[in-house]
Structures are given as C-alpha cells and as structure tokens.
Amino acid sequence: MDGEEFFLNDPNAVLKDLPADMIDQLKTYKKKSDMARVTGVDDGKEEMVLDLRVKPSMKKGWNGNFEAGYGNGDRYRAKGMANRFKDKMNLSINGTANDNGINSNQRIGVNYSQNTQKLKYGGSIEIRENQRDSWSKRHTESFLSDNTSQLSQQNNQSNGKTDAISGNFRFEWKIDSLTTIMYRPSVNFSKGNSNSGSFSETLNNELIPINQKEATNRQTNDRFSTNGSLQFNRKLNSKGRNIALRLYYNLDNGNSDRYSLANTYYLKYGDSIKVQNQWIDNLNRNHEYRVQLTYMEPVFTNHFIEINYSYQHRSSLSEKYAYDWNDLEDSYSQYPDTAQSDCYKNKYSIHQVGAFFRTIRTNYFYNIGIEIEPQQTTNQSYMRDTTLEYSSRNAINYAPTMNFKYTFSKQTTLRINYRGRTTQPSMTDLYSKNDISDPLNIRLTNPNLKPSFNNNISATFNTYFTETLRSFNANFSYSNTINSTTRIVTYDENTGGRTTQPTNVNGNWRINGSFTFSTPLSNKKFTVNTYTNANYGNSVGFTVLNKESDAVKSNTTNLFLSERLKGNYRSDLIDCELSAGIRYQKSEHSIKKDNQRETFDYTFGVEANLNLPWDIKISSNIDCRLKRGYGGKNDTNRTPWNAQISKSFLKKKKATIRFHLYDILRENESSERSISENSITDRESSTSNVYFMAYIAYRFNTFGNKGKRQSTRSKDY
C-alpha cells in the first residue's frame, strides 16, 4: 500500500473487499529482497508484489463497506472493512463471517503501518474461528507384482472446531545512512477439537473383500508457535562493501489427546476381528535458532564476492503414549502399551559456509556460488525415564547455485536458475522403532538410507508490449533426484494389509513447460488469452506380493497436458467472458503395461454481467465439466450454475441489495486424481449444495468538513 508492506496476514481476502474507487494507481512489479534493498547490491532474490496507490482525496478520513446476507438452511455471509490512510499511516480493520452448510468461518483482522524518515513499523493481528462438517471418499488401485491389482476404498465423515489468533509484525530502523536494523516476528496460537468416523475395505483383483475396518476418533489439540528474524546491516563504503548479521529463531509446541476405537475384520479365511481401543497422548516440541554472518566485498567494478557463515541448531521432541482399554477395570490402563508408544529426541547441529561471485550490469546479472553444510545428528529413543537406543550420524550437504538474469528492456526479461541440494533422510525414516499402530498399514524404518541430491533448473521469459497491451510468458523447468527416497510396499495376501519401508532409488525426474499469451483486439473491447501447460515425469517404486517374494521394481510415467482459452468482451452495457479448456492425463505402469490410464477433462464456461437502467445489474456464470476415461460412474457431466441480480440506490449508489442463487442445477462437485509410483487414487469430497442468499451492502466515506468535501469533489471531477 503506497509502496510499503500492508495486509501481511491474508491479502487476498482483504483485497476483495477494498473499495475500488479509493485506488488511484495499481502496479505490479518484482520487489528486491531485504538484503538487496538495504545494501544496494542485487542478489537475484525477488518476489512479485501488488502495489496499490491511494488517491490523495482518500487520505483525509475513513472509508469502507459492509455487507450482510442470509439464505436458506440458516446459511449466512457477512463482511466489512473500515480504512484510514493518512500521510505515512495506514490502518485497516476487516472481518468476515459465513456459513455455507459445510464450513463456518469467522475472522476479524487489523492491519497497521507507520513510516517515518528513520523508522518503519507495522503488522497485522487476526482472530479466527472455523467449524466444519464434511465427508470424503477415496478409491485406490495398487499395482501388484503379478500383473494384478488390489483395490481399497474408504468413506470418511468428520466435524470439528478450531480457534486461532495470529500476528505478523515488522520493524525497520535506519539508524543512519549506513546502518539498518530490521526485525520481523510472528506468533500463532490455535486450539481445537474434532470427531471423525470412517469405513474402509480392501478387495482383491476379483473384487472379493479381504478386510474391512471401522474406526472412530475423538481428539482435542492446542498449538503455539513463534518465529522471527533480526537483521543488522552496515555499509562499509559506497562501492558495495557490506557486513550483515542475521539471527533467526523458531519455537513450535503442540499437544493433543486422542481417543481411538478401531475394529478390523479379516475376511479371507473366516471372520476374525481385531479390536483396538486406546487413549493416545501426544506431545511435540520443535525449537530452532540460527546465526548468520555475511560479508560482501566489491572486487572490480560491478563485481562482488559474498562470503557467509552460519550456525544452526534444531532440537525436536516427540512423545506418543498409547494406553489400552481395560475391560475388567472399565478404564484405560495407567501403563502405556510399549509396542504402540513411541518417544524420541532429535538434535541437529549444522555449520554452513558459502561463497558467491556476483556481477551486476545494466542489462544482466549473474550469481554463482556454493554452500557446504557439515551436519551432526543425534537421536535418542526412550520410554518415560528409560533410554532404549542412542545413535549419532555425521554428514555433509552441498548446495551449488547459479542465477542469471538478462534485461532486454523494462518490459522484457529472461531468467535462468539452477539449484542443487543435498537432503538428509528424515529421522522418522531412519529411526529404529517401527510403527505398528495401524495393523493394515505398518511402517518400517531403514537406518541405512543415503542422502539424496536434487538438481533443479528453470528458465522464465516474459515480455510486455506497452502500446498494444500484449503480454507473453514462457516457463521451463527440469528436476531429478539422485538417491531419492521411495517405498518398498509389501502386501499380505491373507490380511490385505501392507507394510512400507523407505529405500533409496534413482530414476525419479520431472519436466514441465508452460506458455501464457494475452492480447486485446484492435478496438480494445475484446481480449483473448491462452494458457498452455505440459508436464511429464517418471517415478520409481518397489512392490512385494508376499514375504517370500523378491521386490519388483516398477516405473510409472505420467503425462499431463492442458490448454485453456478465454475471450473477454467489455462495454458499458455488458461484460462477458467465454472459456474452454481441456486436460489430458496418461499414466503407464511397467507392471501393468496393457492397462494404460487415459483421462480427459473438458470445461466450457460462460460468465456475463449485464448493466441495465435504474442501476440494476444481472450476473450469471455457468461451467460445464465433462470427465472421461475415469471409468464407470466416475465419467460424469457436471454443470454448476450461479446467478444474481442487484440494485443500487441512495446518494452516489452507496447502498446495494442483491439476490444470489448458488448451484442452481445441483451439480457442484469436488474430485481429483493423483498418481504415485505404485498406485492411482481418486478422491471426492463434500461441496455445498444448492442454496440462495439475499444481501444488503453499504459503502461509506468521510472526508472531513464540508468545505474539504466540496474541494475534493471539484478536484476529482
């Protein structure tokens, strides 16, 4: 807002309610990092920002809007915003409340910023409550090693409530022309409860049930986290010599109590049942701090060397105590089930040394460097006061980096980036205690896992033609991982359960390309834009049909192509948009070569806004969605249709009444497909069904005394 950070918590929700008539200019540009901004030396790290410039006439009082709506089934929606922008001070108070039959959300937030010549400070505080009542369905086909499949399906029903408060703040103190201190803290607290129930079953290749499971869970939880970064920067001369000290901390603490009841039925050889009734007490603590010293030295004209050193320490504690139900005592046992309980402490100590060479010219920039990270990890497994196992691990991580940017003009830029990164296995995968809490999904560990190394290269080209308002953007990326962590999945023919164990593998890679083009036609009333995307990748997994068989390596390739075309027409009478899109996905699995999966998703849409006399507006949007290739009842035709009519009245049209119909044809849906190295999963979740809602909205503004208001109107006119 006016060149300074604002709306730090939820900018998207706030911007939807910001009055459009208060904005004088809207700019989008790439903002440099804090380090580059205070040192004056570009480091290649940028983020796209939206900058709203407020009209001077809007900085003399308050402005805002309120809206409230009520519909059938006790659904409601309300939102409001009040803003005051004065000189270098920005203040905004905003809130929302809604209930669509599935989720109920209430939120109120305050955003504030104040800027002086030497001091900039501000931040946001948000309080929110969420209640939900939803269902979901999942269908998974897992590929076995004998050219057959195992099918599983699960239905879930859940409800819960979460209360949370969060705050994000920033302080920047420019002590003098050479010295700057910046501090960015945040804090979050949440508390909630939930109830859930599920039914699942596993079937063999002939669709005969192998097992069934019924489960209910009741849980309460709370979480507190805070983090922050403190940066001290000192310019040592005007040519780019800088020294910076950064301090970072993170605290994350959580607790939960869960009551779990699960009945597992094994059906293959007669009916047998396993009952698991437990109270599970969970405690998690994660603490981290980091100290970094950076020195930058100009070596030649427009050439810089950056050297940095940092020390990072992380500690985590996880305690899971499971207490079994005792029928004789009619209560939970006072002693934990050691087979189901799991407690461990991890400590990480990381030294990082990096060196970078940077060149900054008028038309181009490049940065080349490497970071080396010696790392020590210790792990302690225990049960109450007894240590069960202690282990230590030393490793070295490498992270080479290359960034290149060429600026052909203010509107045309090419960027090429490379990043390599060593990643150590998680302590969850290395940890020696196996997870047997779910008898149908047993998780083993592997202390012999190797670190993985990821290579990622990307290129972006974008250009914009000011005279024609035409834009073009192209992206390309490729990534592969050496010694990637995947899972060996072992299926039990008798129970239908599966056991997974992590292992290293090569052959995981992905390539992606996208193309965006937008142009208005000669009369500027018509605009056409297109978005094309292509994604192709390979993932590797291992499958074992039974404990006596060897692991069979499998490759799954996944091709994704999409195209979306939009056309817009705008005039004083009508604003209309036509759209059409297609998504094509093809997966091939090396075990089941004769069973390729091809799916097509077609979308056709119309959205129109009609401006009638007497300040009446009619709006409607229709989206036709066709799914093909999913099989059986999953090949669907859906046509969500929404419509509304509104009327503005009072002086300057400050008040509006509106009537809105949602999902008129009762065909809204939410479904998705995901593909892994050894399975295909289709998911469906609850969506809000048809309903109507009536709204009333009011905009207000105050600009001081009458004389000032008259002067402002004359100037704006």
C-alpha positions, -999 to +999 in steps of 0.1 A: +000+000+000+017+032-013+049+013-017+050-002+018+041-036+031+005-040+042-021-067+046+005-092+058-019-119+071-044-126+043-041-101+014-064-120-010-094-119+014-088-082+022-083-070-014-117-084-024-134-060-001-112-029-007-133-001-023-121+002-059-128+040-061-102+047-035-073+034-057-055+059-079-029+035-094-023-002-094+012-015-100+027-050-102+065-053-100+092-075-086+104-063-052+140-069-042+149-088-010+155-070+023+192-076+019+194-062-016+173-032-007+194-021+023+228-029+007+221-016-028+236-048-043+212-070-062+212-107-050+187-120-076+161-128-050+128-111-059+091-115-053+061-103-073+041-077-054+008-058-059+012-021-050-020+000-045-016+038-046-044+055-027-060+087-040-049+118-021-085+127-015-090+093+003-064+101+029-085+127+048-109+104+066-125+070+069-139+048+041-151+013+039-180-010+032-203-035+049-223-064+035-246-090+051-266-119+036-289-146+047-301-177+029-320-210+032-308-236+056-296-208+080-267-201+057-253-166+061-224-144+049-212-110+063-181-089+057-170-055+065-140-032+062-130+002+075-099+020+063-080+051+072-050+062+051-033+094+062+002+106+051+025+078+061+000+059+082-023+031+070-050+014+091-075-012+081-100-032+101-117-060+083-138-090+092-158-118+077-184-144+088-200-171+067-217-205+068-222-224+036-235-256+052-201-273+053-178-248+068-185-219+092-158-192+094-155-161+114-125-138+111-115-103+123-082-086+115-064-053+120-036-041+097-014-011+106+017+006+092+035+038+101+065+052+083+089+080+093+122+091+078+141+067+101+116+042+114+091+019+096+069-004+116+036-022+113+019-055+112-014-074+114-033-093+141-060-118+132-085-138+152-105-166+135-128-194+142-136-223+119-162-251+123-165-278+097-187-308+090-176-327+059-173-361+042-148-376+017-144-407-004-112-423-016-107-451-041-072-465-047-059-491-071-025-505-061-004-524-086+010-557-075+040-576-089+020-604-106+001-582-131-029-579-107-042-551-086-055-546-051-084-522-046-092-502-015-120-477-008-127-455+022-155-433+034-149-406+060-171-383+080-157-356+103-166-325+122-145-301+143-138-266+155-106-246+156-100-212+173-068-193+164-051-160+168-020-149+149+001-118+144+028-107+120+049-076+126+078-057+111+102-031+123+129-013+103+151+013+119+175+032+097+200+045+123+220+065+098+227+064+061+250+033+066+233+013+093+199-005+092+182-029+117+152-050+107+131-073+129+102-095+117+085-115+144+053-136+142+032-155+167+004-181+163-018-199+188-046-224+180-069-247+199-094-272+185-113-304+187-125-329+162-146-361+157-143-385+128-156-418+117-145-440+088-153-472+070-128-489+046-124-521+029-098-539+007-107-561-022-086-584-044-084-585-082-118-604-084-134-577-062-138-601-032-134-583+001-102-592+021-107-569+051-129-542+065-122-516+091-145-493+112-128-465+131-139-435+152-116-409+167-122-380+191-094-355+196-085-322+213-053-303+205-036-270+210-005-255+194+017-224+200+044-212+176+065-181+172+094-172+150+113-142+140+143-128+122+166-100+133+190-084+107+217-059+113+234-044+082+263-019+080+275-004+048+313+000+050+317+021+019+297+034-011+310+008-035+291-021-021+312-033+009+287-046+034+286-067+066+253-082+079+244-102+109+212-123+109+195-140+138+166-164+133+145-184+159+115-207+157+095-223+186+067-247+178+049-266+206+018-288+203-002-312+224-031-335+216-053-361+233-070-387+211-095-414+219-094-440+192-116-471+186-109-494+156-124-527+146-106-546+119-123-576+102-102-602+084-124-619+059-103-642+037-102-673+059-133-670+080-143-639+101-118-627+127-117-594+144-090-572+160-103-545+184-081-516+193-094-491+219-068-466+230-063-432+246-033-416+229-014-387+245+009-367+221+034-341+228+056-323+202+083-297+208+104-282+180+130-255+187+154-239+163+178-209+161+203-198+135+231-172+135+245-160+101+273-136+093+276-123+057+304-101+043+303-086+008+333-072-009+335-053-043+365-067-062+361-050-095+336-025-110+302-041-106+317-074-093+312-086-058+322-116-037+299-127-009+311-149+019+288-162+046+289-185+076+261-196+098+254-220+127+220-236+131+208-257+159+175-276+159+160-299+186+128-318+184+110-339+209+080-363+202+062-383+229+034-406+220+020-427+248-008-451+239-030-466+268-052-496+261-087-500+274-091-525+303-125-542+303-120-555+338-113-521+353-136-503+329-110-477+323-078-471+303-046-487+317-023-465+337+007-480+319+014-473+283+014-500+256+052-500+247+046-516+213+022-488+203+040-459+221+069-440+206+092-414+222+124-398+208+145-367+209+165-354+179+192-328+178+207-312+147+239-291+146+246-275+112+275-254+101+271-237+068+299-220+048+291-203+014+309-183-012+293-165-041+306-144-070+281-118-083+282-095-113+257-067-118+254-048-151+228-026-166+214-054-188+224-085-170+231-101-136+246-134-126+254-151-093+274-183-089+283-200-057+282-230-034+273-237+002+288-266+022+269-278+053+287-302+077+259-317+099+257-338+130+225-355+141+218-374+173+187-394+182+176-408+215+148-433+218+132-437+252+102-447+272+095-425+302+128-423+321+145-453+303+167-448+272+161-475+247+186-465+220+210-437+212+225-430+178+246-404+161+251-395+124+275-371+106+270-359+071+280-331+047+254-314+024+262-294-007+242-267-024+255-252-057+236-222-071+236-203-103+213-174-112+213-154-144+190-125-155+192-106-187+170-075-191+164-067-228+142-037-218+119-027-189+092-050-203+113-080-214+133-103-191+150-137-193+159-156-161+178-189-158+183-206-124+200-237-112+199-251-077+214-283-063+206-295-029+216-324-007+189-337+016+194-360+045+168-387+053+143-378+079+147-391+114+112-407+110+126-429+082+159-436+100+145-441+134+148-477+146+113-482+160+086-494+136+051-480+136+025-508+140-003-486+153-024-494+122-023-532+115-033-526+079-006-500+073+026-509+091+056-485+086+091-498+089+123-478+091+157-481+074+188-469+092+209-474+060+192-447+040+216-425+020+212-387+015+195-376-017+207-349-041+182-329-061+190-309-093+166-283-104+169-260-134+144-234-145+140-207-172+115-179-175+110-154-203+084-127-202+076-096-222+050-069-223+042-045-252+030-012-238+014+001-269-007-030-277-011-042-241+000-076-253+019-099-228+038-132-233+053-155-206+071-189-210+084-212-183+105-243-183+118-265-155+135-298-151+143-317-119+158-351-110+168-367-077+197-390-071+192-415-043+156-404-039+137-419-010+108-441-021+089-470-005+090-508-008+054-519-004+048-554+008+012-568+006-001-595+028-024-618+008-041-631+039-050-599+057-050-574+028-027-551+049+005-536+036+039-528+050+061-499+037+098-494+042+119-465+028+147-472+004+169-452-020+164-453-057+174-435-089+152-426-118+128-400-104+126-370-127+101-344-139+100-319-168+075-290-171+067-263-196+041-236-197+031-208-221+008-178-214-003-152-240-027-123-237-037-097-262-065-072-268-080-069-302-078-037-322-108-020-306-096-029-271-131-042-261-121-078-269-093-096-251-080-131-258-057-151-235-044-186-235-026-208-210-008-240-221+009-264-198+028-297-202+042-319-175+059-353-179+076-373-152+088-407-140+086-422-106+101-455-093+088-478-067+091-514-054+063-539-048+064-573-029+034-596-032+042-616-002+071-620+023+086-649+003+089-629-029+116-606-040+109-569-045+099-560-081+110-526-094+083-506-112+083-474-132+053-451-135+053-424-162+027-396-160+019-372-189-002-341-182-013-317-209-037-288-206-050-259-226-073-231-215-086-204-238-105-173-227-122-145-246-134-113-229-157-085-242-163-054-222-186-024-228-208-001-208-238-025-213-222-059-209-191-077-196-189-112-210-163-140-208-162-173-228-138-200-218-129-235-229-103-259-216-091-295-219-068-315-196-053-348-207-036-372-184-020-405-193-002-429-170+017-461-178+029-486-152+057-511-161+039-539-142+006-535-160+017-524-195-016-535-210-036-512-187-028-476-196-049-450-180-060-420-201-084-394-188-099-363-204-114-333-185-133-308-207-145-275-194-167-249-211-178-217-193-198-185-198-198-156-174-218-124-181-226-092-163-254-070-177-258-034-167-294-023-170-311+010-165-321+021-130-288+008-117-299-029-120-272-055-127-277-091-136-248-116-134-245-153-142-218-179-146-221-214-160-193-240-160-198-273-179-174-300-167-171-334-186-149-362-172-140-391-195-118-421-191-121-424-153-144-455-156-180-463-148-198-438-126-167-416-124-173-404-160-196-375-152-212-344-167-215-315-142-229-280-149-226-257-118-247-226-125-248-195-103-268-163-109-275-130-092-294-097-096-286-065-077-300-030-074-280+001-062-297+031-045-292+060-022-270+090-030-239+081-050-252+045-051-238+038-017-263+010-009-269-022-029-293-051-025-285-084-041-301-118-045-278-147-053-286-183-064-258-209-060-256-243-078-290-240-094-288-274-111-274-292-080-243-304-099-214-289-079-186-314-072-150-317-059-129-346-072-093-352-081-069-379-092-033-385-080-007-409-094+022-424-074+049-449-083+026-479-075-010-467-073-037-444-087-060-427-062-093-409-069-107-386-042-141-369-038-151-345-010-182-327+001-193-295-015-220-270-007-253-279-024-279-255-039-289-225-018-299-189-022-289-158-003-302-122-001-276-095+006-275-058+015-243-038+012-234-002+021-203+019+013-193+049+033-166+076+034-159+107+054-135+134+042-136+159+070-156+192+068-180+202+041-155+226+025-129+199+022-155+176+006-165+202-020-129+209-028-122+172-032-152+166-055-142+195-077-106+183-079-116+147-087-141+159-113 
